[in-house]
Amino acid sequence: MSTTVTTSSLVADARYEVVPLKSVEAQLPHLPAGASVSVTCSPTKGLPATLDLTARLLDLGHSAIPHFSARLVHDRDEVRRLAAFCASHGVREMFLVAGDPPDPVGDYAGALAFLRDFLACDHGLQRIGVTAYPDGHAFIPPDVVRQALLAKQALLAEAGVAGFATTQMCFDIGKWRSWATTARAEGLALPLHAGVPGVIDRIKLLTMGLRLGVGASMRYVRKNGGILGRLLTQATYDPSQLVTPLGKLADELGIEGLHLFTFNNVQATAEWQRSTLAKLP
């Protein structure tokens, strides 16, 4: 694991997550030059919207990482088309999720089966990211989630493709550390990208947090005062409240990256990044 990751390097190299909705268009000019941008897969817009925005970001000179939602993929033919898109567009990284639809549209109920078929294709990717859940999954038992993460790691290793695991939002640093420590002891070797909200309105953050299944750590915020407790009194959330303590754990837990959930509030998040870097050593 790296011994050189610092809060400053995490902030400097932070990845922006955007959603392929109309609201994102006005925000694209605010992305830092050559930014690493993760493009989500909307259950309503589907994969075409993700691919379109990925291609646009690549044309703008950014490093675009499309999210592929397994439950929105019909069959192996579509898997091959997605792999061909990555290869033909020079996509270097992809991020895999099972997806939100309660029922799959095709052959893939989860991410593992999709990953197995995708890795058999000519995709041209350098790295593939998978999901991790320090705060637990809303519908899947913890043991199943842990086993699936290790199984994805094994598939990537067998295929000779580098991977990483991006975590959901988690506002309880103690729980985040405990989860990561346990995961490492159980054999998780993938580098971690810590999922942190960007600059966002407090009410929207609380609403989105509950919707995304991070209710346990939201309850932690409500019960505890101090820096995190200010979430409930400040109009806007400051990512530094999580980034600073996570930066101190980066070397210990193998955190190599920062994943900023912008909710398409790119401008304010980019301004936070610039001002934070100006203050850090």
C-alpha positions in Angstrom: 0.0 0.0 0.0 1.1 3.5 -0.7 2.8 5.5 2.1 2.6 8.8 0.3 -1.1 9.5 0.2 -2.0 12.6 2.1 -5.1 14.8 2.5 -3.6 17.2 0.0 -3.0 14.5 -2.6 -6.5 13.1 -2.1 -8.1 16.5 -2.6 -5.9 17.4 -5.6 -6.7 14.2 -7.4 -10.4 13.9 -6.4 -12.8 12.3 -8.8 -16.1 14.1 -9.6 -19.2 12.1 -9.9 -21.9 13.5 -12.2 -25.4 12.4 -13.1 -26.5 12.4 -16.8 -29.4 14.9 -16.4 -30.1 18.2 -18.1 -28.7 20.0 -15.0 -25.2 18.7 -15.7 -24.7 20.6 -19.0 -24.2 24.0 -17.3 -21.8 22.5 -14.8 -19.4 20.9 -17.2 -17.4 24.2 -17.8 -16.6 24.2 -14.0 -14.8 20.9 -14.0 -11.0 21.3 -13.6 -9.0 20.8 -16.7 -8.4 17.1 -17.4 -10.6 16.0 -14.4 -11.4 12.5 -13.6 -15.2 12.3 -13.9 -17.4 9.4 -12.9 -20.7 9.2 -14.9 -23.5 7.5 -13.1 -26.1 5.3 -14.7 -29.7 6.6 -14.2 -32.4 3.9 -13.9 -34.7 6.2 -15.8 -32.3 7.5 -18.5 -30.6 4.1 -18.9 -27.1 3.2 -20.2 -27.3 5.3 -23.5 -27.3 8.6 -21.4 -24.3 7.4 -19.5 -22.4 6.5 -22.8 -23.4 9.8 -24.4 -22.1 11.9 -21.5 -18.9 9.8 -21.2 -18.1 10.4 -24.9 -18.8 14.2 -24.4 -16.5 14.3 -21.4 -13.7 12.5 -23.3 -14.1 15.0 -26.2 -13.6 17.8 -23.6 -10.3 16.3 -22.5 -11.5 14.7 -19.2 -10.9 11.2 -18.0 -14.4 9.8 -18.0 -15.4 6.7 -16.1 -18.8 5.3 -17.1 -21.0 3.4 -14.6 -22.4 0.2 -15.9 -25.5 -1.0 -14.1 -25.8 -4.8 -14.4 -29.5 -4.9 -13.9 -30.0 -2.6 -16.9 -28.1 -4.9 -19.3 -30.2 -7.4 -21.3 -27.7 -10.0 -22.4 -24.2 -10.9 -23.5 -24.6 -9.2 -26.8 -25.2 -5.9 -24.9 -22.2 -6.7 -22.7 -20.0 -7.0 -25.8 -21.4 -3.7 -27.1 -20.5 -2.0 -23.9 -17.0 -3.5 -24.0 -16.6 -2.3 -27.6 -17.7 1.2 -26.6 -14.9 1.3 -24.0 -12.3 0.0 -26.5 -13.3 2.3 -29.3 -13.4 5.4 -27.2 -10.2 4.8 -25.3 -12.0 4.5 -21.9 -9.4 3.6 -19.3 -11.6 2.9 -16.4 -15.2 1.6 -15.8 -17.2 1.4 -12.6 -19.6 -1.5 -12.0 -22.8 -1.4 -10.0 -25.6 -3.9 -9.7 -28.1 -1.0 -10.1 -31.3 0.3 -8.5 -34.1 -1.4 -10.5 -35.9 -3.9 -8.3 -36.1 -6.3 -11.2 -33.4 -6.8 -13.8 -34.3 -6.0 -17.4 -32.3 -9.1 -18.7 -29.9 -11.8 -17.6 -28.0 -10.0 -14.9 -29.5 -9.8 -11.4 -26.2 -8.7 -9.9 -22.8 -7.3 -10.8 -20.7 -10.5 -10.4 -22.3 -12.4 -13.4 -22.0 -9.2 -15.5 -18.3 -8.8 -14.6 -17.5 -12.4 -15.5 -19.0 -11.9 -19.0 -17.5 -8.4 -19.5 -14.0 -9.6 -18.6 -14.3 -12.2 -21.4 -14.7 -9.3 -24.0 -12.1 -7.1 -25.6 -12.7 -4.0 -23.5 -9.3 -2.3 -23.5 -9.7 -1.1 -19.9 -6.9 -0.5 -17.5 -9.0 -0.7 -14.3 -12.5 -1.6 -13.2 -14.1 -0.3 -10.0 -16.6 -2.0 -7.8 -18.8 -1.0 -4.9 -18.1 -1.2 -1.2 -20.5 -0.5 1.7 -19.0 0.7 5.0 -22.5 1.7 6.2 -24.1 -1.6 5.0 -26.4 -2.2 2.1 -30.0 -1.3 2.4 -31.3 -4.7 1.1 -28.5 -7.2 1.1 -27.1 -8.9 4.2 -23.5 -7.9 5.2 -22.0 -11.4 4.7 -23.4 -11.5 1.2 -22.0 -8.1 0.4 -18.5 -9.0 1.7 -18.4 -12.3 -0.2 -19.5 -10.5 -3.4 -16.7 -7.9 -3.0 -14.1 -10.6 -2.6 -15.4 -12.6 -5.5 -15.2 -9.5 -7.8 -11.6 -9.0 -6.6 -10.8 -12.6 -7.5 -12.4 -12.3 -10.9 -10.3 -9.2 -11.7 -7.1 -10.8 -10.5 -7.8 -13.9 -12.6 -8.3 -11.7 -15.7 -5.2 -9.6 -14.9 -7.2 -6.4 -14.7 -6.5 -3.9 -11.9 -9.4 -2.9 -9.7 -10.5 -0.5 -7.0 -13.4 -0.3 -4.6 -15.4 2.9 -4.2 -17.4 3.3 -1.0 -20.8 4.7 -0.4 -21.1 7.8 1.7 -20.5 7.1 5.4 -20.6 9.8 8.0 -19.3 7.7 10.9 -15.5 7.7 10.6 -15.2 5.1 13.3 -17.5 2.8 11.4 -15.6 3.5 8.2 -12.3 2.6 9.8 -13.7 -0.5 11.4 -15.2 -1.7 8.2 -12.0 -1.1 6.2 -9.8 -2.8 8.9 -12.1 -5.9 8.9 -12.2 -6.0 5.1 -8.4 -5.9 4.9 -8.2 -8.7 7.4 -10.6 -10.8 5.3 -8.5 -10.4 2.2 -9.6 -7.2 0.5 -6.5 -5.9 -1.3 -8.2 -3.5 -3.7 -7.3 0.2 -3.3 -10.1 2.2 -1.8 -11.7 5.3 -3.1 -13.6 7.0 -0.3 -17.0 8.2 -1.3 -17.7 11.7 0.1 -20.4 14.2 -0.7 -19.2 17.4 -2.5 -20.6 20.8 -1.5 -24.3 20.4 -1.2 -27.3 21.9 0.5 -27.8 20.3 3.9 -31.5 19.3 3.3 -30.6 17.7 -0.1 -27.7 15.8 1.5 -29.9 14.4 4.3 -32.6 13.4 1.8 -30.1 11.8 -0.7 -28.3 10.0 2.1 -31.4 8.3 3.3 -32.4 7.5 -0.3 -29.0 5.9 -0.9 -29.2 3.7 2.1 -26.8 5.3 4.5 -29.4 5.8 7.2 -27.2 4.3 10.0 -24.5 6.9 9.7 -27.1 9.6 9.2 -28.5 8.6 12.6 -24.9 8.8 13.9 -24.7 12.4 12.7 -28.0 13.3 14.4 -26.8 11.8 17.7 -23.3 13.3 17.8 -22.2 16.9 18.2 -18.9 18.3 17.1 -17.8 18.9 13.6 -20.2 16.3 12.0 -23.1 17.5 14.1 -22.9 20.8 12.4 -24.4 19.1 9.4 -27.8 19.9 10.9 -27.1 23.5 11.6 -25.1 24.7 8.6 -26.9 25.5 5.4 -24.2 23.8 3.2 -22.2 20.7 3.9 -18.4 21.1 3.9 -16.6 17.9 2.5 -13.6 18.7 4.7 -15.5 17.4 7.6 -15.0 13.9 6.3 -12.0 14.4 4.0 -9.6 15.5 6.8 -10.1 12.5 9.0 -10.1 10.1 6.0 -6.8 11.6 4.8 -5.2 10.7 8.2 -6.3 7.1 7.6 -5.2 6.9 4.0 -1.9 5.2 4.5 -3.2 2.8 7.2 -6.2 1.6 5.2 -5.0 1.8 1.6 -7.2 4.8 0.6 -5.8 5.9 -2.8 -8.6 8.2 -4.0 -11.4 10.5 -3.2 -14.8 10.1 -4.9 -16.9 13.3 -4.7 -20.7 12.8 -5.1 -21.4 16.2 -6.6 -25.1 15.7 -7.3 -24.3 17.9 -10.3 -23.3 20.8 -8.0 -19.9 20.8 -9.7 -19.1 24.5 -9.5 -19.4 24.7 -5.7 -17.4 21.5 -5.3 -14.6 22.7 -7.6 -14.4 26.0 -5.6 -14.1 23.9 -2.4 -11.3 21.9 -4.0 -9.4 25.0 -5.0 -9.8 26.8 -1.7 -8.9 23.6 0.3 -5.7 23.0 -1.6 -4.7 26.6 -1.0 -4.9 26.0 2.7 -3.2 22.6 2.8 0.6 22.1 3.0 
